[in-house]
Amino acid sequence: MSTLALDIGTYSIKAIAGTAGPKPKIERIAEVFNTTGIAVPTDDVSQDKLVNLIESVIVDNDLPRTDVRISLPESVISTKIIEIPPLSDAELASAIGWQAEQHIPIPPEELALEYQVLYRGPKKEKEPMRILLVGARKQIVDRFVDMFHILGIEPSLVETHMISLIRSLMFTPEDPNTMIVHLGASSMNMSIIQKGELTFVTSHMNGGQLLTKALEQTVGLDQHQAEKYKRTYGLDETQFQGKVAAALLPGLQILTAEMKKSIQFFVTQNPTESIQRVVLSGGTAAMPNLVQYIAQELGTEVLVAAPFTGIDGAIPETINPPAMGVCMGLLLREM
């Protein structure tokens, strides 16, 4: 049975069809411009627009409607990692609601909550447990899932962008402390992995569109031209007398300042540790000379996510690999 992994972003809808599991095989890949500019519907009108677009993506690309896996953007999610005294599974299940009230800023009656034990120490040692709390407003989740019900699809999996993305990067406990920076169109999501374990998640409400708009205003381009120039020329100062690079720099300074804040927060919480590596993902990650710029600003090694490494199946040349990490993470999930 084929699986369909969908990542609905404000700039584009990404889709991968294939066989799922720890060794997936890709059958088809598609990335389609999101003409609605909406990732999560807030009313019936925006929901109808997205439903029609998703239907056309599925039909036009001959994608399956079985085992459909979807992800919610961090912008509508509240994610917290908490430490609590060691509890059994039963004790944790009864205590989790109270913990959520303390840490998730959504009223209990409106909250859709999931949790996962990240770390549980040996029984003899009374080390605190680390728990991942993921909360969203029920109304938002229900409307998002309802889009697929309208299409006759019952999603088999709903999880957050960052959870999917981390899975696609296949971390091990031996990996160095790594900050993942997911540069979406309308937001930048960051997480820190320490000894293979998620320790920090945050979302910043600026992303690749901040750079695109700067090009529109400074160089006088329309949105499609600006997006093309950003992806083609980026920070290459030898192109267009350096005008594109110069227009992008103020926005990049805003984004890198947020990256520095996240690193500083981690170091404050872990005085003996440091961030040894940054991994960029999302559509903007492949922008020319971006890796060098961020490496210089942060003083650390910077890599671009390569979610198709070691994966079977044909990858079209037109696909931007770092944009497909969320879909690959959904496909890699064992059910």
C-alpha positions as CSV (number, residue, x, y, z in Angstrom):
1,M,0.0,0.0,0.0
2,S,1.3,3.4,-1.0
3,T,1.6,6.2,1.6
4,L,1.1,9.9,0.9
5,A,3.1,12.4,3.0
6,L,1.9,16.0,2.8
7,D,3.5,19.3,4.0
8,I,1.1,22.2,3.4
9,G,3.1,25.4,3.6
10,T,2.1,29.0,2.9
11,Y,4.4,29.1,-0.2
12,S,3.9,25.6,-1.5
13,I,2.4,22.2,-0.9
14,K,5.0,19.4,-0.8
15,A,4.0,15.8,-1.4
16,I,5.8,12.5,-1.4
17,A,4.2,9.1,-2.3
18,G,5.9,5.9,-1.6
19,T,6.3,2.9,0.7
20,A,6.7,4.0,4.3
21,G,8.9,2.8,7.1
22,P,12.6,3.0,8.1
23,K,13.7,2.2,4.5
24,P,11.1,4.0,2.4
25,K,11.0,3.9,-1.4
26,I,9.8,7.1,-3.2
27,E,7.4,6.6,-6.0
28,R,6.4,10.2,-6.8
29,I,7.3,13.7,-5.6
30,A,5.5,17.0,-6.2
31,E,5.8,20.6,-5.1
32,V,3.0,22.9,-6.1
33,F,2.8,26.7,-5.5
34,N,0.1,27.4,-2.8
35,T,-2.1,30.0,-4.6
36,T,-4.1,30.5,-1.4
37,G,-1.1,31.6,0.8
38,I,-2.7,29.7,3.6
39,A,-1.3,26.7,5.5
40,V,-4.0,26.2,8.1
41,P,-7.6,27.3,7.4
42,T,-9.3,29.6,9.9
43,D,-12.8,29.8,8.4
44,D,-15.0,28.0,5.8
45,V,-13.8,30.2,2.9
46,S,-10.1,29.5,3.4
47,Q,-10.9,25.8,4.1
48,D,-12.8,25.5,0.8
49,K,-9.9,27.1,-1.1
50,L,-7.3,24.7,0.4
51,V,-9.6,21.7,-0.1
52,N,-9.8,22.5,-3.8
53,L,-6.1,23.0,-4.1
54,I,-5.2,19.8,-2.2
55,E,-7.6,17.8,-4.5
56,S,-6.0,19.2,-7.6
57,V,-2.5,18.4,-6.3
58,I,-3.6,14.8,-5.6
59,V,-5.4,14.4,-9.0
60,D,-2.8,16.2,-11.2
61,N,0.1,14.2,-9.7
62,D,-1.7,10.8,-9.5
63,L,-1.1,10.6,-5.7
64,P,-2.6,7.9,-3.4
65,R,-5.4,8.5,-0.9
66,T,-4.4,5.7,1.3
67,D,-2.3,6.1,4.5
68,V,-2.3,9.9,4.2
69,R,0.1,11.5,6.7
70,I,-0.1,15.2,7.4
71,S,1.8,17.7,9.6
72,L,0.8,20.9,11.5
73,P,3.1,24.0,11.3
74,E,4.8,25.1,14.6
75,S,3.0,28.4,14.3
76,V,-0.3,26.9,15.5
77,I,1.4,24.5,18.0
78,S,2.6,25.0,21.6
79,T,5.6,22.7,22.3
80,K,7.3,22.4,25.7
81,I,9.9,20.1,27.1
82,I,9.4,19.6,30.8
83,E,11.2,17.8,33.6
84,I,9.1,16.0,36.3
85,P,9.9,13.4,39.0
86,P,9.9,9.8,37.7
87,L,6.4,8.4,37.3
88,S,5.0,5.1,35.9
89,D,3.0,5.3,32.7
90,A,-0.3,5.2,34.6
91,E,0.8,8.0,37.0
92,L,2.0,10.1,34.1
93,A,-1.3,9.7,32.2
94,S,-3.2,11.0,35.2
95,A,-0.8,13.8,35.9
96,I,-0.2,15.1,32.3
97,G,-3.4,17.3,32.2
98,W,-2.2,19.3,35.2
99,Q,1.3,19.6,33.8
100,A,-0.2,20.9,30.5
101,E,-2.2,23.5,32.4
102,Q,1.1,24.8,33.9
103,H,3.0,24.9,30.6
104,I,0.6,25.2,27.6
105,P,-1.1,28.6,27.2
106,I,-4.4,27.1,26.0
107,P,-7.5,26.5,28.2
108,P,-8.0,22.8,29.0
109,E,-11.4,22.7,27.4
110,E,-9.9,23.9,24.1
111,L,-6.7,21.9,24.2
112,A,-5.8,18.9,22.0
113,L,-2.8,17.5,23.7
114,E,-0.2,14.8,22.9
115,Y,2.9,13.9,25.0
116,Q,5.9,11.7,24.6
117,V,8.5,10.5,27.1
118,L,11.9,11.7,25.9
119,Y,13.9,10.4,28.8
120,R,13.3,8.0,31.7
121,G,16.2,7.1,33.9
122,P,17.0,3.8,35.5
123,K,14.5,2.9,38.3
124,K,17.1,3.0,41.1
125,E,18.2,6.5,40.2
126,K,15.7,9.3,40.9
127,E,16.6,11.4,37.9
128,P,13.8,13.6,36.5
129,M,11.9,12.4,33.5
130,R,11.8,14.6,30.4
131,I,8.5,14.9,28.7
132,L,7.6,16.5,25.3
133,L,4.2,18.3,25.5
134,V,2.6,19.2,22.2
135,G,-0.6,21.2,22.4
136,A,-2.9,22.9,19.9
137,R,-6.4,24.4,19.9
138,K,-9.0,21.6,19.1
139,Q,-10.8,23.9,16.8
140,I,-7.6,24.4,14.6
141,V,-6.8,20.7,14.5
142,D,-10.4,19.7,13.8
143,R,-10.7,22.2,10.9
144,F,-7.3,21.1,9.5
145,V,-8.3,17.4,9.6
146,D,-11.8,18.2,8.3
147,M,-10.2,19.4,5.0
148,F,-9.2,15.8,4.3
149,H,-12.6,14.3,5.5
150,I,-14.2,16.5,2.8
151,L,-11.9,14.8,0.3
152,G,-12.9,11.4,1.6
153,I,-9.6,10.9,3.3
154,E,-9.1,9.8,6.9
155,P,-5.5,10.9,7.8
156,S,-3.5,8.1,9.5
157,L,-1.1,10.4,11.1
158,V,-1.0,14.1,12.3
159,E,2.1,15.4,13.8
160,T,4.1,18.7,14.0
161,H,6.6,19.9,11.3
162,M,9.5,19.7,13.7
163,I,8.8,16.1,14.9
164,S,8.7,15.0,11.3
165,L,11.8,17.0,10.3
166,I,13.9,15.6,13.2
167,R,13.0,12.1,12.2
168,S,14.2,12.8,8.6
169,L,17.6,13.8,9.9
170,M,18.1,10.5,11.7
171,F,20.1,11.7,14.7
172,T,22.0,9.3,17.0
173,P,23.2,9.9,20.6
174,E,26.7,10.2,19.2
175,D,25.9,13.3,17.1
176,P,27.3,16.6,18.3
177,N,24.9,19.2,19.8
178,T,22.9,20.5,16.8
179,M,20.5,23.3,16.2
180,I,18.0,22.7,13.4
181,V,16.8,25.8,11.6
182,H,13.8,25.2,9.4
183,L,13.4,28.3,7.1
184,G,9.8,28.2,6.0
185,A,8.1,30.9,4.0
186,S,6.2,32.6,6.8
187,S,8.1,31.4,9.9
188,M,11.5,30.1,11.1
189,N,11.4,27.1,13.5
190,M,14.4,26.1,15.6
191,S,15.1,23.1,17.7
192,I,18.2,21.8,19.5
193,I,19.2,18.2,19.6
194,Q,21.5,17.1,22.4
195,K,22.8,13.5,22.5
196,G,20.2,12.6,19.9
197,E,17.3,14.0,22.0
198,L,15.1,17.0,21.4
199,T,15.8,19.6,24.2
200,F,14.4,22.8,22.8
201,V,11.8,24.1,20.3
202,T,10.9,27.6,19.3
203,S,9.2,29.4,16.5
204,H,9.9,32.9,15.1
205,M,7.2,34.6,12.9
206,N,9.5,35.6,10.1
207,G,10.9,33.4,7.3
208,G,11.8,33.3,3.7
209,Q,9.0,35.7,2.7
210,L,10.8,38.4,4.8
211,L,13.7,38.1,2.3
212,T,11.4,37.9,-0.8
213,K,9.5,41.1,0.3
214,A,12.8,42.9,0.8
215,L,13.7,42.2,-2.8
216,E,10.3,43.3,-4.0
217,Q,10.6,46.6,-2.3
218,T,14.3,47.3,-2.8
219,V,15.0,46.0,-6.3
220,G,11.4,46.6,-7.6
221,L,10.4,43.0,-8.5
222,D,7.0,41.2,-8.3
223,Q,6.7,38.3,-5.9
224,H,7.5,35.6,-8.4
225,Q,10.6,37.4,-9.8
226,A,11.8,38.2,-6.3
227,E,11.4,34.5,-5.2
228,K,13.4,33.4,-8.3
229,Y,16.1,36.0,-7.8
230,K,16.4,35.0,-4.1
231,R,16.8,31.3,-4.9
232,T,19.0,31.8,-8.0
233,Y,21.4,34.6,-6.9
234,G,21.0,34.8,-3.1
235,L,24.0,36.3,-1.4
236,D,26.3,36.1,-4.5
237,E,27.7,39.6,-4.6
238,T,29.0,39.1,-8.2
239,Q,25.4,39.1,-9.5
240,F,23.5,42.4,-10.3
241,Q,26.3,44.5,-8.8
242,G,25.5,42.9,-5.5
243,K,22.1,44.5,-5.3
244,V,20.3,41.3,-4.6
245,A,22.7,40.3,-1.8
246,A,22.5,43.9,-0.3
247,A,18.7,43.8,-0.3
248,L,18.7,40.4,1.5
249,L,21.1,41.2,4.3
250,P,18.9,43.3,6.6
251,G,16.3,40.4,6.7
252,L,19.0,37.8,7.2
253,Q,20.4,39.9,10.1
254,I,17.0,39.6,11.8
255,L,16.9,35.9,11.3
256,T,20.4,35.2,12.5
257,A,19.8,37.4,15.6
258,E,17.0,34.9,16.5
259,M,19.4,32.0,15.9
260,K,21.9,33.6,18.3
261,K,19.2,34.1,20.9
262,S,18.3,30.3,20.8
263,I,22.0,29.3,21.1
264,Q,22.5,31.7,24.0
265,F,19.4,30.3,25.7
266,F,20.8,26.7,25.3
267,V,24.2,27.7,26.7
268,T,22.6,29.5,29.6
269,Q,20.7,26.3,30.5
270,N,23.8,24.1,29.8
271,P,26.9,26.1,30.8
272,T,29.3,23.3,30.0
273,E,27.8,22.7,26.5
274,S,27.9,24.5,23.2
275,I,26.2,24.2,19.8
276,Q,28.7,22.5,17.5
277,R,26.6,22.3,14.3
278,V,23.7,24.0,12.6
279,V,21.5,22.2,10.0
280,L,19.4,24.3,7.7
281,S,16.2,23.0,6.1
282,G,13.2,24.5,4.3
283,G,12.9,26.0,0.8
284,T,15.3,29.0,1.6
285,A,18.1,26.8,2.9
286,A,19.6,26.2,-0.6
287,M,19.9,29.9,-1.3
288,P,23.4,30.7,-2.7
289,N,26.1,31.6,-0.1
290,L,23.6,31.4,2.8
291,V,25.6,28.6,4.5
292,Q,28.8,30.7,4.5
293,Y,27.0,33.7,5.8
294,I,25.3,31.9,8.7
295,A,28.6,30.0,9.5
296,Q,30.4,33.3,9.8
297,E,27.6,34.9,11.9
298,L,27.3,32.0,14.3
299,G,30.9,30.8,14.3
300,T,29.9,27.2,13.9
301,E,29.7,24.5,11.2
302,V,26.6,24.9,9.0
303,L,25.1,22.1,6.8
304,V,22.1,21.9,4.6
305,A,19.6,19.1,5.2
306,A,19.8,16.3,2.7
307,P,16.6,14.2,3.4
308,F,17.0,11.9,0.4
309,T,20.4,10.5,1.4
310,G,20.3,6.8,1.2
311,I,16.7,6.7,0.0
312,D,15.5,4.6,-2.9
313,G,13.6,6.1,-5.7
314,A,14.0,8.8,-8.4
315,I,14.2,12.4,-7.3
316,P,13.3,14.9,-10.0
317,E,16.0,17.6,-10.6
318,T,13.4,20.3,-10.2
319,I,12.8,19.4,-6.5
320,N,14.6,21.4,-3.8
321,P,15.7,18.7,-1.4
322,P,15.9,20.7,1.9
323,A,12.2,21.7,1.3
324,M,11.1,18.1,1.5
325,G,12.4,17.1,5.0
326,V,8.9,17.2,6.7
327,C,7.5,14.9,4.0
328,M,10.4,12.5,4.3
329,G,10.0,12.5,8.1
330,L,6.4,11.5,7.8
331,L,7.3,8.8,5.3
332,L,9.9,7.4,7.7
333,R,7.5,7.0,10.6
334,E,6.8,3.3,11.5
335,M,3.1,2.9,12.3
